[in-house]
Amino acid sequence: MNWLAKVTPISEAVKIDQLSLEELLSELKNYGKPRVGIYGDDHLWHCHVDMNTNTVGATFECKSDFKHPTPISAARQCLERVIKAVEQYRK
C-alpha cells in the first residue's frame, strides 16, 4: 500500500500561517521525521523532514531554506514544500 494513501492532506480551510509550531510539527510528522534546529554559528533556524517512503534504498527529503529568524517560519516553509511535493507525487 502506498504510504501517501494513509496521509490525510491538511484541510483547505486551515491556513498554514495560523498553525502553532506544535501543530506544524504534528502535521509534518504525518509525512516523516521532522527536525527543527539551529545549524550554524548565526543562531538562525532550519527545518528538515526525512519523508516516509516504502521503496527499499530510496530516500526523500524536504527542507526549508537556512537562516530563518524563528523556528516557526522554518517549519511553515518546510510544510508548504512538503505539501507541494506530495501534490506532485500524487498526480
PEQUIQUI-V376824 format. One record per pair of residues at least 4 apart in sequence whose C-alpha atoms are under 6 Angstrom apart, sorted by sequence separation. I is the first residue (numbers start at 1). J is the second residue. D is the distance in Angstrom with one decimal. If there is no record, write none. Layout:
I/J/D
I/J/D
//
This chain:
19/23/5.6
29/33/5.5
29/34/6.0
38/43/5.7
38/44/5.6
68/74/5.6
38/45/4.8
37/45/5.6
37/46/5.7
51/60/5.3
36/46/5.8
51/61/5.2
64/74/5.7
36/47/4.4
50/61/4.7
35/47/5.6
49/61/5.6
35/48/5.3
49/62/5.3
64/77/5.5
34/48/5.7
48/62/5.9
64/78/4.6
34/49/4.2
48/63/4.4
63/78/5.4
33/49/5.3
47/63/5.8
33/50/5.1
47/64/5.3
32/50/5.5
46/64/6.0
32/51/4.2
31/51/5.6
32/52/4.8
46/66/4.9
31/52/5.9
45/67/5.3
44/67/4.6
45/68/4.7
44/68/5.4
44/69/5.5
45/70/6.0
45/71/5.5
47/74/5.3
46/74/5.4
47/75/5.5
21/72/5.3
//
